[in-house]
């Protein structure tokens, strides 16, 4: 076992010195670039009481190192269950279905856990009980939410005007959807983000990271990434090596790939920063046709979007999806200016955190409009598609 980072090691030692009654489990997970993600989970037995000095000391340490503890709380590994009476075999069964963290257990219904081969209702209840204690998944104050939100980051799009529209870029712990007609820049933006994600921000806490790209339309081009990278002069081979690509052929295959994504994010905790799906609806439109299959399609789509939401929150990554548009038969009856609408209906509309509509402008200029967002005002920005990717539009 390798040594911990200084701040976490000091925190662990201070906690242990405060009281023999505070037990800490430290799980060290090594990633490819040798970063160590630490998780400290204090537990106090019901029969044991801390004296006033010990309580005040622990609270002081927790307050001083709040940012460290918040970051560690994101990656509570499922192996922690072993210290609370859950056997290794049952933990492996959970890992086998893509449940890799304590938060992942809380995000999974009892019904789905009971469907895992070898897990009885009694075992599921025990696992849920332990996970609830470890995660403290109850109500918290808005101030605590504010502290947790500090872990969010934003990935630049390559255009300062577009970044400004998005409050800094593509947000982590959220699904950002862009939709528009053909040639509006959806895939070009996806390719630019693959490169931009690897560049550390000079103005925020974003340090850069790897990307997973799920391609449903066979439009992914490594040569295009090389062109975009000419702008930033990173090593071409290293840049391409930081992008994990998968071609999805059916909507079922697309869903199966998300299980691999979750396992990969768990394997390399904190290293992957962006998940791209281009496009989210293409295969669903092929696999499910006509009104007779619409209900089944929307149900499957809802399950996939729920999985994406959980991945974004569980691993603190940004999820970026592209979407197509379709003719709106009812637009003529309501005198709408644009008789087209994004595919996916209300299911996709409610699942996306931020929705951006792209429109064609003059030449290579494109217009992005905030279509829906919980915190961004409805506004527009222009950007351009160039050989070096997404850039600011020329005056």
N, C-alpha and C positions, 0 to 999 in steps of 0.2 A: 504493500500500500504506500503510495507516494504521499509526501507531505502536503498539508493544506496551505492555502494562501494565508499570509500573515494575519490579516484582519479577522478571518474566520477562526483561525487557530487561537488567537487571543480571546475572541468571544467565547469559544468553547471552554477554554481554561478558566476564564472569569466566572462563567456559569457554574462550573464544577467546584470552584473554590467557594462560591457563595453558600452552597449547601450540599451535603452528601445525599440529600433527598431529591434533588433535581437530577433526573437521569436524561442524558442526551445520546441520541443515536446519530452518528455522523456517517452519511453515505457519500463516498467519493466516486464520481463517475468521470472517467477520462474521455475527452473528446480528441478528435484527430489533430487539432492544433495545440494540444497539451493544456488547454484550459480546464480547470477543475470546477465542477458545480457542486457546492456543498449544501446539505440539508440538515438542519438541526431541529429536532422535534422534542421539546421538553415535555416530560410527563410527571405528574405528581400523584402518588397513590392516595386513595381516599382516606386511609388510616393515618397518613403522615401529615404533620402540620409544620409549616415553616414559621420560624420566629420573625418578629418584626424587622430585625436587621436584615435577615436573608431575603424577605419579601421586597424591602426597599432597594436592596442591592441588585436583585434580579431585574426589578422594574427600571432602575437607572441604566443598567447595561442594555436592556431591550430598547430603551429610548435612544441611547447614544448610537446604537447600531441598527436602527429601524430599517434603513435602506438595504442593509445586508440581509436581514431576516426576510424582508419582503421579496427580494430577488430569489432567495433560497426556497421560499414557500411555493414558488411556481413549479419547482421540479421535485416534489415529494414523490420519490420512487415507490412503486408498488411493493418492492422488497421490504419496506418498513413494516408491512403486515406480519412478517415472520416474527418480529419481536413482540407481537400481541396475540400469539396463539394460532395464527393461520399457517397451515403447513405448506411446505415448498411445492408439493404437487399441485395444490389448488392455485397457488400463485402462478405456476407455469401454465395452467389452463386459462387463466385470465390473460396472460401475455400472448397466448396462442390466438386469441380473438381480438388482439389490438388494444387491450386495456392495460396501459403501462404505468399509470400514475394514480395516486390517491384521488386526485380531482377527476380522473377518468372514471373511477368507480362511482363517484357521486353523480356523474353525468350520464350514467347508464341505468336504465330502469331495472327493477327487480325481475320483471318478466324476461328481459333479455339475458340477465345473469343466470336465471334458472334454466334458460335454454342451452347454456354452456354444458357440454357433456361432462358428467361427473360432479356437478355442483348441485347439491340438494337445496331445498328451501331453507333448511336450518343453517347450512353453510353460508348461503347468500345473506341471510339475516345477520349472521355473525360478522361477515365481511363488511356489510353496510354499516353496522354498529361501530366497528373499529375505524373505518374510513371517516365516519362522521366525527368521531372524537379527535382524530388526527388533523382533520381539515378545519374544524370549527366552522361548519358551513351554515351558520345562522345569520341573524341580522347584525349589521355593522353600521357605524355612523357614516354620514356623508364625508366627514373629514378623513376617515379611514379609506373610503373609496378614492378620495383625492390622492392619498399617499400611494395606493396601489396603481392608480392611473399614471403615476410618474414612471412606471416601468415601460409604458407604451412608447413606441418610437414611430417615426415616419420615414418612408423611403422616397427619395427625390425622383421625380418623373423625367428629369433632364431639362425641363422648362421652368424658369423661375415664375412666370406668370401662372402656369398651371399648378405649380406647388403652392403659390399664394392662394389660389382658388380653393385648394384642398386643405388649407391650414398647415402646410408644410410638406405634404406628400401623401403617399399611401400608408394608411394607419395600421398598426399591428393590433391584434385582438379584435379584428373586425373584418367583415367581407366588403370589399369595394368592387362594385359592378360597373362596367362601362358597356353601353349598348349604342348601336348606330347602324346605318346602312353599310353596304360594302364600300371599301376605300375611305373609311372615315378615320382610320388609324388605330383600330383596336389591337391588331396583331403587332403593329409597329411599336405601340406603347408597351405591349407585353415583352417584346425583345429588348427594348431600351431598359425596362425595369430589371431584366436579367443581369445587365451590366451595372446599372446604378446601384443595385442591391449590394454589390461587392465593394462599394466605395464608402469609407467612413465619412460621416457628416462633420463639418467644421463648426456647426452651430448648435448641434444637439448631442444626445448621449448615444446616438446610433454608431456602432463600430463596424458595420458591414457584416456580410455573411453569405451563406450558400443559398441556392434556389432549387426548388423542384418545379418542373414544368410538365403538365399533363396536356397533351395535344390531341384533340379529337377530330381535327380537320386536315392533318398532315401539312401544316403551314410553318412548322418550326424549321429555321434555317441557320445552322452554325456560321455560315459565311456572312450572314447579315449581322450576327453578333460581332464578328471580327471587324466589320466596317464601323460599327458603333464604337467599338473599343479603341479605334484609332484616335478618338477624341480624348481618351484618358490614358493611353500608353501603358496599360497593364500588360503583363506577360500573356500572350494570346493563349498558350496552352493551359496555363494556370487558370485563366478566366473561364475557359470552356470546361475545365475539370471541376469547377465549383458549381456547375449546373447539372442537375440530375434530371434526365428526360425520360418520359414514357409516352408511348403512342397508345391511346385507348381506341378500341374498335367497336365496342358496344356499350350501352349504358350500364349493363351489369359489370363489364370489365372496368369501366370508369369507377364504379363503386368499390370494386375489389382493390383497385390501386390505392384508394384512400386508407385501407388497412395497412398497406405497405408504407404509406406516407407517415402514418402515426408511429409505426415501429421505427422508421428511420429517424424521425424527430426525437424519439426516445433514445435511440442508440447514440446520437450525436447531439446531446442536449445543448441548447443555446447556440448552435452553429448554424442551423438553417433559419433564415429570416423571412423567406417569402415562398408562398405556394401560388402558382399560376395555373388556371384551368382555361384553356382557349380552344373551343368555347363550351360553356356549361350546358347549352341546350341542343347542340347539333345532333348528338346521337339519340337523345330522347325524341326528337322530331322524326327520326328515321324508324326507331324501334316501336314507337306507338303512333299509330295513324288513325285518324277519324275520331268522331265523338264517342264511339263505343269504347275506346281505350283511353279516353282522356282522364277519367277518374283514376285509373291505375297509374297512368303516367305521372300525374300530379302527386300521387301518394309516394311513388318512388323518388320523385324529385325532392319532395319534402324531406325524405330520409337522408338523401345525399347532402342537402343544404344544412340540415341539422348536424350532420357529421362534420361538415366544413366549419360551422360555427364553433363546435366543441374543440376541434383541432386548433383553431385560431386562439381561443381563450386558454386552452390547456397548455399550449407550448409557447404562447406569446409570439405568434408569427402573424405576418400580414397575408391575407388571402385576397388574391386579385382574380376576378373572373370576367370574361367577355361574354356578351350576349348578342343575339341576332334580333332583327325586327321583322314584323309581319304586318300585312294590311289589316286595318281595323274596319270591318264591314259596317259598324255602327257610327263611324266618324261622320259620315255624310248627314246623318239624322241630327247630329248635335252641332253641326257647323264648325267642327274642329279645323284649325289651320293645317295640322299635319295628320293625314289619314293613316298613319302608321303607329304601331305601338311595340314595345319590347315583348319578346316571347317569354312564356313562363307563368303568366297570369299573376294572381294575387300571392301565390305561394312564394314565388321568387321575389316579388316586390317587398313582402314583409321580411324575408330572410336577409336581404342585403342591407348592410348598415348604411352605406353611402352608395347612391346611384348617380352615375354621370352619363349624360346624353352627349354623343359626339355628332357633329354636323360638318358637312363640307363647306369650305370657304373658297376663296380665290386661289387658284394654283395649288400649291402644297400647304396652304393654310387651312387649319381646322378649328372649329369652335367647340369648346367643352362647356356644358351647362350643368350645374348642380340640380339634379332632378328630385332627389330626396336625401335628407341627412338629418341626424338627431342634433347636430351642433353647428352645421355650416349654413350660412344664408344662401338663398337662391340667387345665383350670380353666374356670370359667364367669363370665360377667358379664351384668348386665342393662342394657338401654338402652331408650329410648323413641323412637317415631316421632311427631314434632310437625310443625306447619305450617312451622317453621323448620329442618326436617331432623332428622337423628339427634342426640339429646341424651341426657343422663343421665336415668335413670328416677327419678321422685319417690319419696321414702320412703313 
